[in-house]
Amino acid sequence: MFKKNRIDIISMGCSKNLIDSERLIRQLSAKGYEVCHDSDDVCGEYVVVNTCGFIADAKEESISVILDLARLKEEGKIKRIIVMGCLSQRYMDDLKAEIPEVDTWYGKFDWKEFINRLPDRKKEDNRPKEWERTLTTPPHSAYLKISEGCNRFCAFCAIPIITGRHTSRPIEEILEEVRSLVDEGVKEFNVIAQDLSSYGTDLYGRHALAELIERMALTPGVEWIRLHYAYPADFPTDILPVMAKYDNVCKYLDIALQHIANPVLDNMRRHIDKDATLRLIETIRREVLGIKLRTTLMTGFPGEGEKEFEELVDFVRTQRFDRMGAFAYCEEDDTYAAKNLDDSIPDDVKQSRLDKIMEIQEEIALQLNEEMIGTVQRVLIDRIEGDKAIGRTQFDSPEVDPEVIINDSSLSPGQFVNVRITEAFPFELVGETVR
């Protein structure tokens, strides 16, 4: 039997979605509802699914969760199903016809209507500001979304179709949120956007990422700032002196390059060529000494013959990225590539190419991690597991990058500690505290 006045939130997909869920939790809690996030025991009067619609696997996962909830509703364990987010933004009409068990559908931006429709269970008026949220991450770490949408329209990507045009948040609003989160105990800010490089261009008519990050760095209590999802074309190089100057701006940059061969970059509509990409990487590494780069690459995109793939292999070997993810190309509905390019590379070839570059990267990751043995790193403790503490260096983003395992359970989550690295594995470090 469902629990009256309880609302379960199930968050799918990326950290940008998670922030929307956190804002929703704060708003619903302020109206007097019991709100549970990603519970193992879903039993709310309402269940809200914040869907992902970016790639095929994510879409299938979102639909599977909704169908599971439909069965719970039929059994009387929940009362109403609410669906929001990227998947419903993109396929709402089709989904309404296919899954009638869902009570209400919202897209990515109109979900606040759900809040407005619910009756207030508290008499006092304490409606939070739109950006306020209840963190679901560890209390010392938060994602910080500084813009929404993208104007790039890469051939393979559905993000602009889902999110619309790039829209920056005002600097003062972001700083207000940062100060509020610091007051709640947040020390680490993982700055995210679909396109970090364009921040400010729509709002101020200029790149404003450097100004924002510098002002964040000067905010008391901000210990770490980490930058995610920069775009290589029209990259704002004025951010590099800021990264080099401030110790609390992590020497880390997530910049998705996708490929290096010019025919593939042209087909991808990436607005940058091989030479410019190599010059950008060289500039970043020269201006920010010791920086570690994370990138994402793609195999099997139309135009990737054996020659182009060998260029990609050589690129991975020579650039020696500290962190790298990759995926095989999968055609996405309504994108330029789906409409105009021939997806003729067999899936097994795409996968074998993916396996090859990831095998190379694993060797590189091990070698780079082994170079850290004997060094002392400042580590942020995330959690305690048994007699071990688990943390990260400034070079490691939550959930996707290596962790540091420390044989010291006396440490506390949210604590910074100096750790001497004693062992290294491809995606994990082991160390001991330096007293």
C-alpha positions, 0 to 999 in steps of 0.5 A: 500500500502506498504511503500518503503524502510521500513522493519518491524521486528517481533520477536517471542519467547525468549530473545535470539531471540530478541537479533538477531532481535536487531542486525538485526535492527542495521545492516539494519538501518546502510544501510539506511532503516527505520526499525520498530520492532513489529509494530501495523501497518505492512506495510513495503516493507520487513517484517522479521519474526524471528520465534520460534520453541521450543515447539508446541505452539510457532511453531503454533504462528510463522506459524499463523503470517506468514500466516497472513502476506501472506494475507497482501501480497496478499492485497498489504499491504506488498511486501516481506516476509522474514522468519528466526530463529529457526522454519525455521532452523528446518523445512525449507524444509517443510515450503517452500512447505507449504507456498510458499508466503514467498519470502526468508527463512533463518535459525537461523545463515545465516540471515546476507545474507539478509543484504548483498543482500539489496542495500546500501541506504547510501553512507558512510561505517558505517557498525556496528560490528556484536554484535552491536544492537538497543535495543527494551527493555527499554533503561536502561535494556538489555539482554546479550547473552554470548553463543549459542547452547547446548551440553547437549542433554536432552531427551525432548529438541530440542534446540541442534537440532536447535542451534547446539553445545555450542559456547561461545563468547570471554570475551573481545568481551562481555566486549566491548559490555557491555561498549558500552551498558553502554555508551548508558544508560544501567544499568541492564544486564540480562545475558542469554545462553542456558547453562550458566554453560558451558560458556568458556569450549569450548573456554578456556578449563575451566569454565569461567563464574566466570571470566566474571561476575567478570569483568563485575561487575568491569565495571563502570556503570554496576548496576545490573547483573542477571544470567539466564539458568544455568544447574545443572549438572557440575554447576560452583560453583566458580561463587558463591563467585563472586555473594556473593562478588559484590553488583551489581551481583543480588542475583538471579539465574535461574536454570532449574531443571525439576524434582527431582525423579531419574527415571524421571531424568534418562529418561530425561538424565539430568546427575544429580540425586536427591541427587546431586540436593539437595546438589547443592541447599543447596550449592548455598543457603549457599554460597550466602546468601539471594539468590532467585532461579527461576526454571522450572519443568515439569510434565508428562514426561515418567516414572513419575508415581504417586510415582514420581509425589508425590516426585516432589510435596514434592520437591516443598513444601520443597524447597520453590522456590522464582520463579517457572515456569512449563509446561506439557511434550509435545513430540518434533520431533526428540528428544531422548524422541520422538524416544525412550520413550513411551509418554503414560501419558494422557494429562489431567493427565499431566495438572492436575499435572501441576495445582497442583504444580502451585497451591502449588507454588502460596501459597509459592510465597504469603508467601515469598512475605509477608515476604518482607512486611516492608523491604526496597528494591532497585527498578529499575523503568521500566515504569510509568502507570498513577499515579503509577511507576512500577519497579522490585527488584534485585530478579526479571527478566523482564517480568517473575517475580513479579513487584513492584507497587509504588504510585509515578508518579514523578519517572522516568524509569531507576531510582533506588529508595528505596521502603518500601514494604507495601503489597504483593500478589503472583506475585506482591508487593506494596510499597512506596518510602523512601525519 
